[in-house]
Amino acid sequence: MGAPWLGWSCGECRYCAAGRENLCPFARFTGYTLDGGYAEYAVADARYVLPIPDGYDSAAAAPLLCAGLIGYRSYRIARREMLGNRLGIYGFGAAAHILIQIALRDGMRVFAFTRPGDYETQDYARGLGAWWAGGSDQTPPEPLDGAILFAPAGETVPAALRAVDRGGVVVCGGIHMSDIPSFPYSILWGERVVRSVANLTREDGAAFFERVRLFKVETHTTPFPLEQANDALEALRTGKLHGAAVLVP
């Protein structure tokens, strides 16, 4: 069993009643407002834990419970709006390397955007099946039907809007993002949509792990001992590793 980010919700507010417990104002989160995440053992509400499919050790399963889940919620929301199969992913890290495996199974053509000049990560994305890979400052070879932003850089929002076709959707999948610069209305016009994703619901978790049971999603991890947590964060910030960093208590 695994404890995801959402550890508890009230079950009574209007968000919970509408099936949107991820927006519950009283929600509690593992490793943030609930103890756990940086410990060898943690107590979790059994109603919120998720069964891990066979074949994953703790290190391999860890990215599924965070990057995998938020990536999958972002993807589900993007697909509701998309009119075709051209999906852009801005920021090719822990969430993207999991999500691309599911998207390809669904027949998506994935366009991967990295830091400008990060040719190593672009090669990594192509190796996982990306149709095209380039810098976030580049224009893809054809318009996108949707884009998911995992990079916490506000300037990727207007870049993605310019990349998506009319009727396209831009989904911001991060908790934090730097300020979004102003942009002309013309790149939003044409019923393009910009929206954020917050946390996850238990239904997201059940749907995601059902997909994972149908075919094994490979997670690429770099383990760090707990005392090197700051080194792991720095490696993520600077793009020095592919896949996910995993802390090992």
N, C-alpha and C positions, 0 to 999 in steps of 0.2 A: 504494500500500500504506500501511497505517496501523498504528502501534504502540499497542495498547491498554494498560490498566493492568497486566494479567497479562503479565509478560515472560519468565517461566521457571518451571518446576516440576520436581521431581526425577524424576517418573515411576516411582518405586519404592515410596513409602510407601503405607500402607493407604488414604489418601484418593485418591491418584492411581490406585491399582488399582481403586478403586470408581467412577471417573469423576468424582471431586469434587476435581480438582486445585486448585480455588479455595481449598481448605482446607489445602493442602500446607504443612507447617510450615517448609519450606525455600524456599518460593516467593519470587520476586523481582519487583519492581514498577517499571514505568517511571516515572522522575522521582522515585522514592522510594529504593529500594535498587538501582536501575539508573540510570545516567546517561541523560539525555534528558528531553524534555518542556519544558525551559526553554532550548532550544538550536536553532540553525539546522539542525544535522545531528545524527543519533544512530545508533548501531549497535544493531541489534535481531536477535534470534534469528529466523531465517526461519520456524521452525515456529510462531511465536506471532503473527506479523503477519497482518493481515487485508486482503483486497482491497477497495478502495473502489469502489463502483459509479460508472459514468460519470455526468457531470453535476454533480459536486461539486468546487469548488475547495477549497484547504486550509482556509480559514476555515469554510466550510459543512460540511466533513466532520469537523472537530475535535470538535464536540459529540456526534457519533454514536459516537465511540470511547471516550467516558467516560460522559457522562450517558445517552446512548442505550443503551449496553450494560448498565449497572447497572439502568437502568429496565426494560429488557426482561427481564432475569433476575428481577427482582422481580415483574414481570407474569406471567411463565410460572409461577412458584411460586404466586402468588395464584390463578391460573385453575385450578390442579389441585384447589384446595380449594373454589372458589366453586360454589354451587348455582344461581346465576342470573347476570344480566348487569348488576347494579347495582354499579359500581365507584367507590369514593371515592379521591381523590388529595389528600393533605394536603401542602401546599407546592407551589405551582405555578410552578416555575422551569425550569431547563434540562432536567432529565429529564422532567418532566411535559409540557412543550410538544411533545416528541417522542413520548412514549408515548401521549398522547391520540389522535394521528393513527392509530396502529396499533389502539388499543382500539376506536375508532369503526368501523374497517374490519371488526372482528370482531363488531360488533353490540352492543358494550357501551354502556350509558348511564353517562356519566361525571359524577360529582358532585365539583366542585372546591372545595377548602378553602384559604383564604389567611389571612394575618395578619388579625385582626379589624380591620375598618374599611378594608381595602385594596380599595376599590371599583374602582380602576383595573385591578388584576390580575384581579379577578372579571369585569370586562367583557372583558378579554383572553381569559380562559378560555372565556367564553360565545362569543366570536368564533371560537374554535377548535372549537366544537361541544359544549361542556359542557352537559349536560342541566340542571344547576343549579350555581350558584356562590354561596358565602357564606364567612363567617369560620369559623375553626377552633373558635370558641366556640359555633357555632350547631348546631342539630340539623337534619339533612337532612329534606326533606319525606316521605321514606319510608325504611325500613330498607335498609341496604346488604348486599350479599352478600360483599363484600370491600373492603379498604382498603389502600392503599399509602402509607407515610409517607416522604416525602422531607424534610420539615421536621425539623431536628435538635432539636426541642423535646420533652422527655420527656412534657409534659402532653398531647400529642396522642395518646399511647397509650390512656389511659383514655377520652379523648374519642372515639376511633375504636371502642373496644370498646362504648361506649354506642350508637354509630351502627350497628354491624353486627347483623344478624339472627342467630338461633340457627344454629349451624353455620358462621358467617362466619369469615373469616380476616383478621388484621391483620399486614401485612408491613412491617417496618422496613427501609428501603432504604439508610440512611446508614451511614457508617463510625463516626461519633461521634454521640452524642445526650446531651443534658442528663439529669440523673437523672429517672427515672420516679416520679411521686408514688404513694403508696399508693392503692389503690382497693378497693372491696368485691368480694368473690368473686362476687356476683350478676351483675356485668357480664361476667365470664369464663365463668360457668356456661352450660350449653346447648351444650357442645362448640365454643365459640369458641376460636380458635387465635391465639396471638401468636408470631411468629418473626422472626428477622433474616435478612438476605441479606449474604453476604460475597463481594466481588470478583466474578469471573466465570470461566467455563470457555471453552475454545476452541469447544466445541460451542455455547455460548450465542452466541458471536460469529458463527459460521457460520449459525445459525438466524436471528439478527437481520438480518444483511446479505442473506440470502435474501429476507426480508420487504421490505427496502428496495429490492431489485431489482425486486420485483413492482409496487411503486408508489413514486414518489419522495416521501420524507419531507422536508418543508420544515423547515430549521433557521433560527431567527431569532437572529442574532448581533450583538453589539456588539464591535468590535475595540478592543483596547488595545495600544499599544506595550509591549514587554517591560519597559521601565523604569517603566511605570505599573501593574505587577502588583498592588501594594498598593491602588491606586485601584480596580482591577477587583474585588478581594476585598471591599473596603468597599461597593462598589455592590451586590454580591451579598448581603452581610449585611443591608443596609438596604432591599433590595427596590426599588432605584432603576432597575432595567432588567428588561426582559422577555426571555425566552429565555435565551441563554447568552452569557457573556463569553468572548472568545477573545483570547489573547495572540499578538501578531504579532512574532516575533524580527526 
